Amino acid sequence: MTKAGERQVVAVERANGGAGYITKEALLGPEQLGEHCRMFSRVTLKPNCELGHHEHYDETEAYYILTGTGMYEEEGRAVPVEAGDVVFCEDGHGHGIKNTGTEDLSFVALILKK
């Protein structure tokens, strides 16, 4: 088990070339992820910050939007996202996300290896 307030939160400037910074909070440590899960984290973007476009090979990534609003981009197509939405980036594709709202955009990111 991990407890809120006890997990490490890391700030990443210009993540994947995006504007501003993101914060990442690993919800499980490397020893808990197993061989098929590369990341299970809460990611937060302040208004006007973004996680730049990046690609996934031999893995997939899903975002479950917890708070806020933004624009999710995959392969050049942008769609609005809000709390409750889930987006999925398939193996061999690329994606990014930008906070276009006035409050924090927060989501759980899950990367699964093939």
DOGUTI-332750 format. One record per residue (C-alpha): residue in three letters; x, z, y; residue number from 1. Coordinates in pm, whole numbers, plus 32768, in hexadecimal, padded with zeros to 4 digits. Layout:
<recs>
  type    px    pz    py  seq
   ala     X     Z     Y  NUM
...
</recs>
This chain:
<recs>
  type    px    pz    py  seq
   met  8000  8000  8000    1
   thr  806A  7FC2  8165    2
   lys  7FD1  807E  828C    3
   ala  7F82  7FFD  83E7    4
   gly  8084  8076  84DE    5
   glu  818E  8096  83CF    6
   arg  81CE  7F21  839E    7
   gln  82DB  7E6E  8465    8
   val  8263  7D7D  8572    9
   val  835A  7C6C  85D6   10
   ala  8344  7B92  8710   11
   val  83AF  7A28  86EA   12
   glu  83F6  7962  882A   13
   arg  8390  77F3  882C   14
   ala  8329  77F9  86BD   15
   asn  8359  769A  862E   16
   gly  838C  761B  8791   17
   gly  8241  76A5  8812   18
   ala  8208  773E  896A   19
   gly  8235  78B3  89A2   20
   tyr  8257  7995  8877   21
   ile  81A0  7A12  8744   22
   thr  81AA  7B5F  8692   23
   lys  81B2  7B76  8517   24
   glu  8156  7CAC  8451   25
   ala  81AE  7C90  82DF   26
   leu  8086  7D27  8222   27
   leu  814D  7D32  80DD   28
   gly  82C3  7D4A  80A9   29
   pro  8396  7C4D  7FE8   30
   glu  8393  7D29  7EB2   31
   gln  8214  7D21  7EAF   32
   leu  81E2  7BAD  7EF0   33
   gly  8249  7B34  7D96   34
   glu  82D5  79E0  7D41   35
   his  81B7  7909  7DC8   36
   cys  8171  79AA  7F19   37
   arg  826A  796E  8034   38
   met  81AA  7A18  814C   39
   phe  8079  7AF4  8181   40
   ser  807E  7B5C  82EF   41
   arg  7FAA  7B9E  8420   42
   val  8010  7AB3  8539   43
   thr  7FAB  7AEB  86A5   44
   leu  7FC3  79FA  87CA   45
   lys  7F89  7A67  8930   46
   pro  7EC1  797B  8A13   47
   asn  7F72  782B  8A48   48
   cys  806E  7874  8932   49
   glu  808C  7797  8801   50
   leu  8122  7773  86AA   51
   gly  81B6  7617  86BA   52
   his  817C  7500  85C1   53
   his  8237  7537  847A   54
   glu  8225  749F  831F   55
   his  8200  7534  81C4   56
   tyr  82A6  74AA  808D   57
   asp  826C  7539  7F33   58
   glu  817D  7637  7FCC   59
   thr  8030  765A  8080   60
   glu  7FC0  7735  81A1   61
   ala  7E6E  77C4  8200   62
   tyr  7E0C  7875  8344   63
   tyr  7CE3  7964  834D   64
   ile  7C8B  7991  84BE   65
   leu  7C48  7AFF  8511   66
   thr  7C23  7B03  868E   67
   gly  7C28  7A14  87B2   68
   thr  7C05  789E  87DB   69
   gly  7CF8  7780  87CC   70
   met  7D45  761C  876A   71
   tyr  7DC6  75D9  860C   72
   glu  7E87  7496  85DD   73
   glu  7ECC  73EB  8492   74
   glu  7F6C  7296  8477   75
   gly  7F16  7242  85E2   76
   arg  7DA7  72A9  85CD   77
   ala  7D41  73DB  869B   78
   val  7C0D  74B1  8654   79
   pro  7B93  75EE  8701   80
   val  7BA9  7732  8637   81
   glu  7B13  788B  8666   82
   ala  7AF2  79D7  85B0   83
   gly  7A73  79A4  844D   84
   asp  7B00  7845  8421   85
   val  7BF6  77EB  830C   86
   val  7CDF  76BF  8323   87
   phe  7DBA  763B  820A   88
   cys  7EF6  7568  821D   89
   glu  7F40  74AD  80DC   90
   asp  8095  7475  8042   91
   gly  814E  735D  80F7   92
   his  8087  7382  823A   93
   gly  80D1  7420  838B   94
   his  800B  74F8  847B   95
   gly  8017  75DC  85AD   96
   ile  7F30  76BA  867A   97
   lys  7F0A  7714  87EA   98
   asn  7E4F  7833  888F   99
   thr  7D66  778C  898C  100
   gly  7C99  78C4  89D2  101
   thr  7CBA  79F4  8AB2  102
   glu  7CF3  7AF6  899E  103
   asp  7DF0  7B0E  8883  104
   leu  7DCA  7A12  876A  105
   ser  7E15  7AC7  8625  106
   phe  7E0C  7A46  84C1  107
   val  7E82  7A93  8362  108
   ala  7F79  798B  82E8  109
   leu  7FAA  7956  8173  110
   ile  80BA  786E  80EE  111
   leu  80AA  7821  7F7A  112
   lys  81C6  776F  7EC4  113
   lys  8180  7657  7DCD  114
</recs>
